């Protein structure tokens, strides 16, 4: 019966087609030539098809033999994936890793870590969502994501385990045509307060009642960092941005760094990006590996800058 065809029969057929002879097929799969010949003959009887012409010195696959060998390769590959997934599950490797990423995290570090992750865990699916402020942390607290990479340390709760990945600077910027960019430096708190400040809004409720870096009395709140970046370049307000994200804009003059009076804006690195997970819901081997890769890639990036 066709239903009784085994993986061993398929493996033998594929080897015989690929290697060009039963003896070479036997060497490839570790079987005697006679066993290969008997297996192919049995398969032909079972399928009621002639898979090889045997008139010459070497058996030549028929059209049916070539077509079924191709199908056999697909089945064997899927069987290998099935075994690999079962092995991973038995060893505790997650079938899927879900991660929430702060939109301020450097994308080149993330993609480098993900590329390594894909090479080391090819059968583990990945789900990535990009958020800001508390909306990065909330999915981990709700157990909708196993890992987060977040910057809002003020919102971290005791139930979270944290791993520091990198620190970076927030710099105040405006477009060249903005009044603040043409103000004699250093700029005072009063001068900043007199113009629209663009700030990120939290889509979660974790930061309710809290303000982060708000100086101006007139504030426009945006839930997307890319939109904030575009508004800044369009001269619609001033605001803070991660320095790595605007370094090119500062170099080509699309944005101007604002020189403020001492004490108006915190100096040094204000953002500390950390990987987070719940203490009672830790990631498995694949998730832990991804966190380590993010840390390693962040370290390489800091050394090269």
C-alpha positions in Angstrom: 0.0 0.0 0.0 1.1 3.5 -0.8 0.3 4.6 2.8 2.9 2.2 4.1 5.8 3.9 2.3 8.6 4.6 4.7 11.1 7.4 5.0 13.8 4.8 4.5 12.4 3.9 1.1 12.2 7.5 0.2 15.8 8.1 1.3 17.0 5.1 -0.7 15.1 6.3 -3.9 16.6 9.9 -3.5 20.1 8.5 -3.0 19.8 6.2 -6.0 18.7 9.0 -8.3 21.2 11.5 -6.9 24.2 9.1 -7.0 23.6 7.5 -10.4 24.0 3.9 -9.2 22.8 1.5 -6.6 26.3 0.8 -5.3 27.0 4.6 -4.9 23.6 5.1 -3.2 24.5 2.3 -0.8 27.7 3.9 0.2 26.0 7.2 0.8 23.3 5.8 3.1 25.4 3.0 4.6 23.6 0.1 3.0 24.8 -2.8 0.8 24.1 -2.6 -2.9 21.8 -5.6 -2.7 19.7 -3.9 0.0 19.4 -0.8 -2.1 18.3 -2.9 -5.2 15.8 -4.9 -3.1 14.4 -1.7 -1.6 13.9 0.0 -5.0 12.3 -3.2 -6.4 10.0 -3.4 -3.5 9.0 0.2 -3.9 8.3 -0.3 -7.6 6.0 -3.2 -6.7 4.3 -1.3 -4.0 3.7 1.8 -6.3 3.0 -0.2 -9.4 5.5 2.0 -11.2 8.8 1.5 -12.9 11.3 3.9 -11.2 14.5 2.8 -13.0 15.5 1.4 -16.4 18.0 -1.3 -15.9 19.0 -2.2 -19.4 22.4 -0.5 -19.3 25.4 -0.7 -17.0 23.8 1.7 -14.6 20.2 2.1 -13.6 18.6 5.2 -15.2 15.7 6.9 -13.4 12.4 7.0 -15.4 10.4 10.2 -15.4 8.3 8.7 -12.6 11.5 8.0 -10.6 12.8 11.6 -11.0 9.4 13.1 -10.1 9.0 10.9 -7.0 12.6 11.5 -5.9 11.9 15.2 -6.0 8.8 14.7 -3.9 10.8 12.5 -1.6 13.4 15.2 -1.0 10.6 17.5 0.2 9.2 14.9 2.5 12.6 14.1 3.9 13.4 17.8 4.5 10.1 18.2 6.3 10.7 15.1 8.4 14.1 16.6 9.3 12.4 19.8 10.4 9.9 17.7 12.4 12.7 15.9 14.2 14.6 19.1 14.9 11.5 20.8 16.3 10.8 17.8 18.5 14.4 17.8 19.7 14.2 21.5 20.5 11.0 21.2 22.4 12.3 18.3 24.4 15.4 20.4 25.3 13.2 23.3 26.4 13.9 25.6 23.3 10.9 27.7 22.7 8.9 27.3 19.4 8.5 31.1 19.4 10.3 34.0 21.0 8.3 37.3 21.3 10.1 40.5 22.0 9.0 44.2 22.5 11.6 46.7 21.4 11.8 50.4 22.4 11.7 52.5 19.2 14.8 54.3 20.4 16.9 51.1 20.4 19.5 51.2 17.6 18.1 49.2 14.7 21.5 48.1 13.5 22.2 46.4 16.8 18.8 44.7 16.7 19.2 43.4 13.2 22.7 42.1 13.8 21.5 40.2 16.9 18.4 38.9 15.0 20.6 37.6 12.2 22.7 35.6 14.6 19.6 34.4 16.3 18.1 33.2 13.0 21.3 31.3 12.2 21.5 29.6 15.6 17.8 28.9 16.1 16.4 28.4 12.5 13.3 26.6 13.7 12.3 29.1 16.4 9.8 31.7 15.2 10.3 35.3 16.2 7.6 38.0 16.9 8.8 41.6 17.3 6.7 44.6 18.2 8.1 48.2 18.4 6.7 50.5 21.0 7.7 53.4 23.3 7.9 54.2 27.0 5.5 52.0 29.1 4.0 50.3 26.0 7.3 48.4 25.6 7.1 47.1 29.2 3.4 46.3 29.4 3.4 43.3 27.1 6.0 41.6 29.3 4.0 42.4 32.5 1.0 40.9 30.8 3.0 37.9 29.6 2.2 38.7 26.0 5.9 39.0 25.3 8.7 37.1 27.0 11.3 39.8 26.5 11.4 43.6 26.2 14.2 46.1 25.5 13.1 49.3 27.2 14.6 52.7 28.1 12.0 54.0 30.7 13.8 52.8 33.8 11.5 54.8 36.0 8.7 52.4 35.0 10.6 49.2 35.8 8.8 47.2 38.5 10.4 44.8 41.0 8.9 41.8 39.3 11.2 42.4 36.3 14.7 41.1 35.9 16.9 43.5 34.0 20.1 43.3 31.9 21.8 46.5 30.9 22.5 46.6 27.2 23.7 50.2 26.4 23.6 53.8 27.4 23.2 56.7 25.1 22.6 60.5 25.1 19.4 62.4 24.5 20.2 65.7 22.7 18.0 68.7 22.3 17.5 69.6 18.6 15.5 71.9 16.3 15.5 72.6 12.5 17.9 75.3 11.2 14.9 77.6 10.6 13.4 77.3 14.0 13.7 80.4 16.2 15.6 78.6 18.9 18.3 77.5 16.4 18.9 81.2 15.6 18.9 82.3 19.3 22.2 83.4 20.8 23.5 80.5 23.0 23.3 79.4 25.7 19.5 79.1 25.6 17.7 79.5 28.9 14.8 77.5 30.3 12.5 80.5 29.8 13.4 80.6 26.1 12.8 76.9 25.6 9.5 77.2 27.4 8.3 79.8 25.0 8.2 77.4 22.0 6.3 74.2 21.2 8.1 71.1 22.6 7.6 67.8 20.9 7.5 64.8 23.3 6.6 61.1 23.1 3.3 60.0 24.5 2.9 56.7 26.2 0.3 54.4 24.7 0.1 52.5 28.0 -1.0 53.7 31.4 2.2 52.8 33.2 3.5 56.4 33.1 0.2 58.0 34.0 0.8 61.2 36.0 4.5 61.2 35.2 6.4 63.6 32.9 9.7 62.8 31.3 11.9 65.8 30.2 8.9 68.2 29.7 10.1 71.8 29.9 7.7 73.9 27.7 4.3 75.1 28.7 3.0 74.2 25.2 3.5 70.5 24.4 2.6 68.4 21.4 2.5 64.7 22.2 3.2 62.1 19.5 3.1 58.3 19.9 5.7 57.6 17.2 9.4 58.5 17.4 9.6 58.6 13.6 6.8 61.1 13.4 8.5 63.2 16.1 11.7 63.1 14.0 9.9 64.3 10.9 8.1 67.1 12.9 11.5 68.3 14.3 13.0 68.5 10.8 9.9 70.3 9.5 10.4 73.0 12.2 7.2 72.3 14.0 8.8 72.3 17.4 11.9 71.4 19.4 12.6 68.3 21.4 15.0 65.6 22.4 16.2 62.7 20.3 18.7 59.9 20.8 22.0 61.2 19.5 22.7 58.1 17.3 19.4 58.6 15.5 20.1 62.3 14.6 23.9 62.2 14.1 23.5 62.3 10.3 21.0 65.1 10.5 23.4 67.1 12.7 26.2 66.5 10.2 24.3 67.5 7.1 22.5 70.5 8.8 19.0 69.1 8.7 18.9 69.6 12.5 20.8 71.8 14.9 21.8 70.8 18.4 20.6 73.4 20.9 23.2 74.8 23.3 21.4 75.4 26.6 22.4 77.0 29.9 24.0 74.7 32.5 21.3 72.8 34.5 18.6 73.2 31.9 19.2 69.8 30.3 21.0 66.8 32.0 24.4 66.2 30.6 25.9 62.8 29.7 24.0 59.6 28.9 20.4 59.9 30.0 19.0 56.7 28.4 19.9 53.3 29.7 18.5 50.5 27.5 17.9 47.2 29.3 16.5 43.8 28.4 13.7 42.8 30.7 11.7 39.7 31.5 9.4 38.7 34.4 11.2 36.9 37.2 8.4 34.4 37.4 8.2 33.9 33.6 11.8 33.7 32.4 12.6 33.1 28.7 13.9 29.7 27.6 17.3 29.0 26.0 16.5 30.8 22.7 15.3 33.9 24.5 18.3 34.0 26.9 20.6 33.6 23.9 18.9 36.5 22.2 19.4 38.7 25.2 23.1 37.8 25.3 23.5 38.5 21.6 21.9 41.9 22.0 24.3 42.7 24.8 27.3 41.5 22.8 26.2 43.5 19.7 25.7 46.6 21.8 29.2 46.2 23.3 30.7 45.8 19.8 28.9 48.9 18.6 30.1 51.0 21.6 33.7 49.9 21.0 33.5 50.8 17.3 32.1 54.3 17.9 
